[in-house]
Amino acid sequence: MLVYEAEVAAAKGQRTQAGFFKNPEVSVEFGGREVRDSENVLQGNGTTFSASLLQTFEFPGKGTLRKAIADKNREIAELALQQFRIALAGKVRLLALEYLAAETEAAAAESVYRQTNELASHLDSRGDFGARLQIETRLVQASLIGLGATIKAASLRREESRTQLNALLGHPQNLPLSIRDSLSAPPRQFAENTLIFSAQKNNLLLKIRQRELEKAVRDLTATRLDIAPDFSIGPFFSRDVAGDTEQNLGGAISATVPLWDWNIGNIQSAKARQAAAEALRIKAEREVEAEILSRLKAYELTKRQLQRIPSELLENIHGASTLADTQFRNGSIGAQLYLDSQSAYLEALHASQAAVLDAWKILMDLDLLNGGCLEAREDKP
């Protein structure tokens, strides 16, 4: 963020500088002087001295255009900073949600691991009880390896989210997190036309492209005006001493004359930059609309996926995995059904958490595309 804030400060400095007049120019000349007649006979010698003070005044309109261009640079820098802040806020929220999801999955995997490990220890302590049960016991023990890998993967995701979140918040990266929230799907839906209209109005990239086009138009006007003459006006004084003393006091004015250079090459370049800025603006409009439609479709599909997961389904699957432990101990079910019930619970939890995260990711993308002005309404019951 400091980089973007520095860009804003630099643009403000350029705007301040654009409002100043040019410094006056002081010219001083000193030398020797000889006076001779028509026959080259020396009549006298002495010194010559002259001084002038000239203030440059730009052709009307040049200063105004320069300040307008500096204003556009400042606006572009401020819009870029605003976009970065929205993206940063979304990144922080997303990392917090990813931390919650990883923590939930790690806790669930550890719970299943403890249950399975206790079951394996119980079965192993019973001694020799037949080839079939020995094989099933070994299958249960073997599943602990996969559960350990699942715990490691979820724990790594949790730690990566924690360290990245602490880094973004400016905290020590080993600082533990305590997020007082739960991971749930965003209860929002959107109207396509309203969302597109909002993006066309609030999208920060489109605003930046529009400011760049406006700046290019002013650059072209300023380039065309460059050939207009600037005037330097001020007093002068001269003193010549060669026998007699001659003094002169008056005013001076100077101006450039556009005789050879009409700035044609720079004008052509400015026209090309204006055309490029216009093309980039049109391209950005199309890309934003396409991205809105794409993200909106993905959001609808993800919401539909979540709607197919009843709120009590995960609790029921968890209960079934716990029941499978009791039934396996009683000999009512075999090892495969027990292992399938544990895997089904963890896979269902992972798929559910991933779908919720996908919904939030898309929502934050839509918010960024709308310049942080996402208009949303609650789902109807």
QUIJOPE-V268128 format. One record per residue. N is the residue number from 1. PHI is phi in radians with two decimals (none if undefined). PSI is psi in degrees with one decimal (999 if undefined). BURIAL is + if it has 9 or more other ideal C-beta (glycine too) atoms within 8 Angstrom, else -. Layout:
N/PHI/PSI/BURIAL + N/PHI/PSI/BURIAL
This chain:
1/none/-33.0/- + 2/-1.04/-33.1/- + 3/-1.13/-46.1/- + 4/-1.17/-38.2/+ + 5/-1.13/-36.3/+ + 6/-1.15/-37.4/- + 7/-1.10/-39.8/+ + 8/-1.12/-43.9/+ + 9/-1.09/-39.6/- + 10/-1.13/-41.5/+ + 11/-1.15/-37.8/+ + 12/-1.15/-38.2/+ + 13/-1.10/-40.0/- + 14/-1.12/-37.1/+ + 15/-1.17/-40.7/+ + 16/-1.09/-43.9/- + 17/-1.13/-33.4/- + 18/-1.15/-18.8/+ + 19/-1.54/-3.5/- + 20/-1.55/150.0/- + 21/-1.31/158.9/- + 22/-1.23/149.0/- + 23/-1.19/146.2/- + 24/-1.20/155.4/+ + 25/-1.89/129.3/+ + 26/-1.88/130.8/- + 27/-2.18/130.1/+ + 28/-2.27/133.0/- + 29/-2.25/138.8/- + 30/-2.55/137.8/- + 31/-2.97/-174.9/- + 32/-1.59/159.2/- + 33/-2.44/135.3/+ + 34/-2.21/143.0/- + 35/-2.11/121.5/+ + 36/-2.17/152.6/- + 37/-1.50/-171.4/- + 38/-1.17/-20.7/- + 39/-1.68/13.6/- + 40/1.14/30.6/- + 41/-1.62/127.7/- + 42/-1.13/124.4/- + 43/-1.73/-26.4/- + 44/3.06/158.7/+ + 45/-2.44/163.4/+ + 46/3.12/-137.0/+ + 47/-2.26/159.1/+ + 48/-2.27/140.2/+ + 49/-2.51/138.2/+ + 50/-2.57/149.7/+ + 51/-2.57/146.3/+ + 52/-2.54/152.5/+ + 53/-2.27/112.3/+ + 54/-2.07/132.0/+ + 55/-1.89/127.7/+ + 56/-1.51/132.0/+ + 57/-2.07/122.7/- + 58/-1.28/155.8/- + 59/-1.06/138.3/+ + 60/-0.91/128.7/- + 61/1.87/-26.9/- + 62/-1.14/-47.5/+ + 63/-1.12/-39.7/+ + 64/-1.09/-42.2/- + 65/-1.16/-39.3/+ + 66/-1.11/-40.9/+ + 67/-1.20/-36.1/+ + 68/-1.14/-39.7/+ + 69/-1.14/-40.8/+ + 70/-1.13/-36.1/+ + 71/-1.09/-41.4/+ + 72/-1.14/-39.5/+ + 73/-1.06/-40.8/+ + 74/-1.14/-43.2/+ + 75/-1.10/-40.8/+ + 76/-1.10/-43.5/+ + 77/-1.12/-39.9/+ + 78/-1.18/-38.3/+ + 79/-1.16/-39.5/+ + 80/-1.11/-39.7/+ + 81/-1.13/-42.3/+ + 82/-1.10/-41.9/+ + 83/-1.11/-40.8/+ + 84/-1.11/-39.7/+ + 85/-1.11/-40.8/+ + 86/-1.14/-43.9/+ + 87/-1.11/-38.7/+ + 88/-1.15/-43.4/+ + 89/-1.08/-41.4/+ + 90/-1.11/-39.0/+ + 91/-1.11/-41.3/+ + 92/-1.11/-45.9/+ + 93/-1.07/-43.4/+ + 94/-1.14/-40.7/+ + 95/-1.11/-38.1/+ + 96/-1.12/-41.2/+ + 97/-1.17/-40.4/+ + 98/-1.12/-35.6/+ + 99/-1.12/-44.9/+ + 100/-1.08/-43.1/+ + 101/-1.11/-46.1/+ + 102/-1.13/-38.5/+ + 103/-1.12/-41.4/+ + 104/-1.11/-44.7/+ + 105/-1.17/-39.6/+ + 106/-1.13/-42.9/+ + 107/-1.11/-40.7/- + 108/-1.14/-43.7/+ + 109/-1.13/-39.1/+ + 110/-1.15/-37.3/+ + 111/-1.11/-45.3/- + 112/-1.14/-37.5/+ + 113/-1.10/-45.8/+ + 114/-1.08/-43.4/- + 115/-1.10/-45.2/+ + 116/-1.19/-38.5/+ + 117/-1.13/-42.0/+ + 118/-1.10/-40.1/- + 119/-1.14/-42.6/+ + 120/-1.12/-40.5/+ + 121/-1.14/-39.4/- + 122/-1.10/-44.9/+ + 123/-1.17/-38.8/+ + 124/-1.22/-27.9/- + 125/-1.33/-11.7/- + 126/-1.41/-6.8/- + 127/1.39/-155.7/- + 128/-1.37/119.0/- + 129/-2.42/31.4/- + 130/1.88/152.8/- + 131/-1.13/-40.6/- + 132/-1.10/-47.6/- + 133/-1.24/-30.6/+ + 134/-1.11/-42.8/+ + 135/-1.11/-43.5/+ + 136/-1.10/-38.2/+ + 137/-1.08/-44.0/+ + 138/-1.15/-34.6/- + 139/-1.11/-41.9/+ + 140/-1.11/-42.8/+ + 141/-1.13/-37.9/+ + 142/-1.14/-32.5/- + 143/-1.13/-20.7/+ + 144/-1.12/-29.5/+ + 145/-1.13/-47.5/- + 146/-1.13/-36.8/- + 147/-1.15/-37.3/+ + 148/-1.09/-40.2/+ + 149/-1.15/-37.7/- + 150/-1.12/-42.9/+ + 151/-1.09/-43.2/+ + 152/-1.08/-45.4/- + 153/-1.10/-44.8/- + 154/-1.16/-39.9/+ + 155/-1.15/-37.7/+ + 156/-1.12/-43.2/- + 157/-1.08/-39.8/+ + 158/-1.11/-44.1/+ + 159/-1.20/-38.7/- + 160/-1.10/-42.1/- + 161/-1.12/-40.7/+ + 162/-1.13/-47.8/+ + 163/-1.16/-40.8/+ + 164/-1.14/-39.8/+ + 165/-1.16/-42.8/+ + 166/-1.09/-38.4/+ + 167/-1.12/-42.8/+ + 168/-1.18/-32.3/+ + 169/-1.50/-3.8/- + 170/1.34/23.2/- + 171/-1.73/161.3/- + 172/-1.01/136.6/- + 173/-1.20/-17.7/- + 174/-1.60/7.1/- + 175/-1.24/128.3/- + 176/-1.22/153.9/- + 177/-1.87/148.1/- + 178/-2.43/98.8/- + 179/-1.77/115.6/- + 180/-1.56/71.0/- + 181/-2.81/166.3/- + 182/-2.14/156.4/- + 183/-1.53/114.1/+ + 184/-2.43/156.5/- + 185/-1.19/145.5/- + 186/-1.21/123.6/- + 187/-1.49/64.3/- + 188/-2.35/152.3/+ + 189/-2.49/159.8/- + 190/-2.37/151.4/+ + 191/-1.62/132.2/- + 192/-1.05/-50.3/- + 193/-1.12/-40.6/- + 194/-1.11/-39.7/+ + 195/-1.18/-41.8/+ + 196/-1.14/-42.9/+ + 197/-1.11/-41.1/- + 198/-1.10/-40.4/+ + 199/-1.16/-41.3/+ + 200/-1.09/-28.0/+ + 201/-1.54/-36.4/- + 202/-1.98/-11.0/+ + 203/-1.05/126.4/+ + 204/-1.26/-32.9/+ + 205/-1.13/-40.9/+ + 206/-1.11/-38.3/+ + 207/-1.12/-40.0/+ + 208/-1.11/-44.7/+ + 209/-1.09/-37.4/+ + 210/-1.16/-41.8/+ + 211/-1.14/-37.0/+ + 212/-1.13/-38.8/+ + 213/-1.15/-44.6/+ + 214/-1.08/-38.1/+ + 215/-1.15/-41.2/+ + 216/-1.10/-37.5/+ + 217/-1.10/-43.4/+ + 218/-1.22/-34.3/+ + 219/-1.07/-41.4/+ + 220/-1.12/-44.9/+ + 221/-1.09/-42.2/+ + 222/-1.15/-35.7/+ + 223/-1.16/-41.0/+ + 224/-1.14/-31.7/+ + 225/-1.45/-9.5/+ + 226/-1.05/-30.1/+ + 227/-1.34/-12.9/- + 228/-1.17/139.3/+ + 229/-1.27/141.4/- + 230/-1.65/147.9/+ + 231/-1.96/138.3/+ + 232/-2.03/122.6/+ + 233/-2.26/141.1/+ + 234/3.03/173.7/+ + 235/-1.46/159.4/+ + 236/-2.44/157.9/+ + 237/-2.50/138.0/+ + 238/-2.42/149.8/+ + 239/-2.49/123.6/+ + 240/-2.08/127.5/+ + 241/-2.17/111.2/+ + 242/-2.62/74.2/+ + 243/1.48/-72.0/- + 244/-1.54/160.0/- + 245/-1.95/127.0/- + 246/-2.16/125.8/- + 247/-2.14/141.6/- + 248/-2.31/135.8/- + 249/-2.42/131.0/- + 250/-3.02/-162.5/- + 251/-2.07/153.1/- + 252/-2.24/148.6/+ + 253/-2.45/136.0/- + 254/-2.40/153.8/- + 255/-2.70/151.1/- + 256/-1.42/147.4/- + 257/-2.03/116.6/- + 258/-1.29/80.7/+ + 259/-1.69/-45.7/- + 260/-1.84/-43.6/- + 261/-1.73/112.3/- + 262/-1.83/16.2/- + 263/1.05/29.3/+ + 264/-1.12/-42.0/- + 265/-1.11/-43.7/- + 266/-1.16/-34.9/+ + 267/-1.14/-42.6/+ + 268/-1.09/-41.0/- + 269/-1.12/-42.0/+ + 270/-1.12/-38.6/+ + 271/-1.10/-41.0/+ + 272/-1.13/-40.4/- + 273/-1.15/-35.2/+ + 274/-1.17/-42.5/+ + 275/-1.10/-39.9/- + 276/-1.15/-40.2/+ + 277/-1.12/-38.7/+ + 278/-1.14/-42.2/+ + 279/-1.12/-40.7/- + 280/-1.15/-36.0/+ + 281/-1.15/-45.3/+ + 282/-1.12/-41.9/- + 283/-1.07/-42.1/- + 284/-1.13/-39.0/+ + 285/-1.06/-45.5/+ + 286/-1.16/-42.3/- + 287/-1.16/-39.4/- + 288/-1.13/-43.7/+ + 289/-1.11/-43.1/+ + 290/-1.12/-40.2/- + 291/-1.18/-38.8/+ + 292/-1.06/-48.5/+ + 293/-1.10/-41.1/+ + 294/-1.14/-47.4/- + 295/-1.15/-36.9/+ + 296/-1.16/-39.9/+ + 297/-1.14/-42.3/- + 298/-1.11/-37.0/+ + 299/-1.15/-42.9/+ + 300/-1.10/-41.8/+ + 301/-1.16/-39.1/- + 302/-1.18/-40.9/+ + 303/-1.08/-39.7/+ + 304/-1.12/-39.1/- + 305/-1.08/-43.1/+ + 306/-1.19/-33.6/+ + 307/-1.15/-22.3/- + 308/-1.44/-0.5/- + 309/-1.91/97.7/+ + 310/-1.02/150.3/- + 311/-1.06/-32.3/- + 312/-1.61/0.1/- + 313/-1.12/-47.4/+ + 314/-1.09/-37.9/+ + 315/-1.11/-39.7/- + 316/-1.15/-41.5/- + 317/-1.15/-39.2/+ + 318/-1.09/-42.7/+ + 319/-1.09/-36.8/- + 320/-1.16/-37.2/+ + 321/-1.17/-34.8/+ + 322/-1.24/-40.8/+ + 323/-1.10/-36.3/+ + 324/-1.07/-32.9/+ + 325/-1.10/-46.0/+ + 326/-1.13/-43.8/- + 327/-1.17/-35.2/+ + 328/-1.20/-38.8/+ + 329/-1.09/-34.3/- + 330/-1.40/-9.3/- + 331/1.45/12.0/- + 332/-1.35/-27.1/- + 333/-2.27/162.7/- + 334/-1.60/177.7/- + 335/-1.15/-35.8/+ + 336/-1.12/-42.5/- + 337/-1.16/-37.5/+ + 338/-1.09/-48.3/+ + 339/-1.13/-38.4/+ + 340/-1.09/-39.0/- + 341/-1.17/-38.4/+ + 342/-1.20/-43.5/+ + 343/-1.12/-39.3/- + 344/-1.09/-39.8/+ + 345/-1.12/-48.1/+ + 346/-1.17/-39.9/+ + 347/-1.16/-40.8/- + 348/-1.14/-40.6/+ + 349/-1.11/-44.8/+ + 350/-1.10/-44.3/+ + 351/-1.13/-39.4/- + 352/-1.15/-45.2/+ + 353/-1.12/-39.7/+ + 354/-1.12/-39.3/+ + 355/-1.15/-40.2/+ + 356/-1.12/-43.2/+ + 357/-1.09/-41.1/+ + 358/-1.04/-42.6/+ + 359/-1.08/-42.4/+ + 360/-1.21/-38.5/+ + 361/-1.04/-46.5/+ + 362/-1.12/-40.7/+ + 363/-1.07/-40.2/+ + 364/-1.24/-33.1/+ + 365/-1.10/-43.3/+ + 366/-1.13/-37.9/+ + 367/-1.13/-41.1/+ + 368/-1.15/-40.9/+ + 369/-1.13/-24.3/+ + 370/-1.74/16.3/+ + 371/1.14/28.3/+ + 372/1.34/10.5/+ + 373/-2.00/43.7/- + 374/-1.20/119.6/+ + 375/-1.62/122.3/+ + 376/-2.38/159.4/- + 377/-2.42/155.4/- + 378/-1.21/150.0/- + 379/-1.11/142.9/- + 380/-1.29/140.9/- + 381/-1.21/999/-
